[in-house]
Amino acid sequence: MAFGGVALKSLATFLRFIEFCCAAIVLAISLYYLIVLHNHGLPIATYIRAVTGISGAAVLYTIFALLLVCCVGGTFLSAFAILLDVAFTGAFIYIAWAYRDGTSSCKGEVTTPLGNGNEKSEVSNGKGGFTHLPSLYTACKMETAAFAVAVVGLYVLPIRLSPPQTQLTTV
């Protein structure tokens, strides 16, 4: 394989790895919210469940895509991967929209999946549970991290979709 082929495959693997990291971080934050809310008997918003499912599917897809980039090639699989990349671009748009409250500065009054109120207050309306309820400030910062990572994933996926630029040379 020529140097260009190795470089292109390495770049594709690197971009898939970034996609995996973005999806895994969003999955971890969403799972934390889901576990804490369920464990303390707090209401779970539908978007938390949706984001958890979408990011879990994205993690599985990127693992599968990493294996395909490294081991297998082909026109059919490439076309299928492009279709799924477009779908997951839309999914990351939804994730960024769902965590849009994380764009605040996390100062003063905050809105988080664990509750609303002053950033210095604790989430106090939980019923027992073995997980620690974080402060609203911490929950806001986690939401900000999930938003930022979703935006990074949103920009990495279209980069994967753009065709490589080739130079035409005349002899």
C-alpha positions in Angstrom: 0.0 0.0 0.0 1.3 3.4 -0.9 2.0 6.1 1.6 -1.1 8.0 0.6 -3.3 4.9 1.3 -1.7 4.4 4.7 -2.1 8.1 5.5 -5.8 8.1 4.5 -6.5 4.9 6.5 -4.7 6.4 9.5 -6.7 9.6 9.2 -10.0 7.6 8.9 -9.1 5.6 12.0 -8.2 8.7 13.9 -11.5 10.4 13.0 -13.4 7.2 14.0 -11.6 7.2 17.3 -12.6 10.8 18.0 -16.2 9.9 17.1 -16.0 7.0 19.5 -14.6 9.2 22.3 -17.4 11.8 21.8 -20.1 9.1 21.9 -18.6 7.4 24.9 -18.4 10.6 26.9 -22.0 11.6 26.1 -23.1 8.0 27.0 -21.3 8.2 30.3 -22.8 11.5 31.3 -26.3 10.5 30.2 -26.0 7.2 32.0 -24.9 9.0 35.2 -28.0 11.3 35.0 -30.2 8.3 34.3 -28.8 6.2 37.2 -28.9 9.1 39.7 -32.5 10.1 38.7 -33.8 6.5 38.9 -31.9 5.7 42.1 -33.3 8.7 44.0 -36.9 8.3 42.6 -36.7 11.6 40.6 -38.6 12.0 37.4 -36.6 11.1 34.3 -37.1 13.3 31.2 -37.6 11.5 28.0 -34.7 13.3 26.3 -32.3 11.7 28.9 -33.5 8.3 27.8 -33.3 9.2 24.2 -29.8 10.6 24.4 -28.6 7.5 26.3 -30.0 5.2 23.6 -28.6 7.3 20.8 -25.2 7.7 22.3 -25.1 3.9 23.1 -25.9 3.1 19.5 -23.2 5.6 18.4 -20.6 3.8 20.6 -21.5 0.5 19.1 -21.5 1.8 15.6 -18.1 3.5 16.0 -16.6 0.3 17.4 -17.9 -1.6 14.4 -16.8 1.2 12.0 -13.3 1.1 13.5 -13.0 -2.6 12.9 -14.3 -2.1 9.3 -11.7 0.7 8.6 -8.9 -1.5 9.9 -9.9 -4.9 8.5 -12.4 -4.7 5.7 -13.2 -2.5 2.8 -15.6 -2.5 0.0 -18.1 -0.4 -1.9 -21.3 -1.7 -0.2 -19.9 -1.3 3.3 -18.6 2.2 2.5 -22.1 3.2 1.2 -23.7 1.8 4.3 -21.2 3.6 6.5 -21.9 6.9 4.7 -25.6 6.4 5.3 -25.0 5.7 9.0 -22.6 8.7 9.3 -25.4 11.0 8.0 -27.9 9.4 10.5 -25.5 9.9 13.4 -24.8 13.5 12.3 -28.5 14.1 12.8 -28.3 12.2 16.1 -25.5 14.4 17.4 -27.5 17.5 16.4 -30.3 16.2 18.6 -27.9 15.5 21.5 -26.5 19.1 21.2 -30.0 20.4 21.2 -31.1 18.3 24.2 -28.1 19.6 26.2 -28.5 23.2 25.0 -29.0 24.4 28.6 -25.3 23.5 29.1 -24.4 26.6 27.1 -25.0 28.8 30.1 -22.2 30.0 32.3 -23.4 27.8 35.2 -23.7 30.9 37.4 -26.8 32.0 39.2 -30.0 30.2 38.3 -29.3 27.0 36.3 -31.4 24.4 34.5 -30.1 20.9 34.6 -31.5 17.4 34.2 -31.3 17.0 38.0 -33.3 20.1 38.8 -33.4 23.8 38.6 -32.2 26.5 41.0 -29.2 28.4 42.3 -25.9 26.9 41.2 -24.7 26.7 44.8 -27.6 24.6 46.0 -27.7 20.8 46.2 -30.3 18.5 44.6 -32.3 17.8 47.7 -35.6 16.3 46.6 -34.3 12.7 46.1 -35.6 9.8 48.1 -32.7 7.7 49.5 -30.5 6.0 47.0 -26.9 4.9 47.1 -25.6 7.4 44.5 -24.4 10.8 45.4 -26.5 13.7 44.3 -24.2 16.4 42.9 -24.6 20.1 43.3 -26.5 21.9 40.6 -23.2 23.5 39.5 -21.6 20.1 38.9 -24.7 18.9 37.0 -24.6 22.1 34.9 -20.9 21.6 34.1 -21.5 18.0 33.2 -24.3 19.2 30.8 -21.9 21.7 29.4 -19.3 19.0 28.8 -21.9 16.8 27.1 -23.0 19.7 24.9 -19.4 20.5 23.9 -18.5 16.9 23.1 -21.7 16.6 21.0 -20.7 19.6 19.0 -17.2 18.1 18.4 -18.8 14.9 17.3 -21.2 16.9 15.1 -18.2 18.5 13.3 -16.1 15.3 13.0 -18.8 13.2 11.3 -19.2 15.5 8.3 -15.4 15.6 7.9 -15.6 11.9 7.5 -18.3 12.3 4.8 -16.3 14.8 2.6 -14.5 13.1 -0.2 -10.7 13.3 -0.2 -9.3 16.0 -2.4 -7.2 14.8 -5.3 -4.9 16.8 -7.4 -5.0 16.5 -11.2 -1.6 16.5 -12.7 -0.8 16.7 -16.4 2.1 14.9 -17.9 
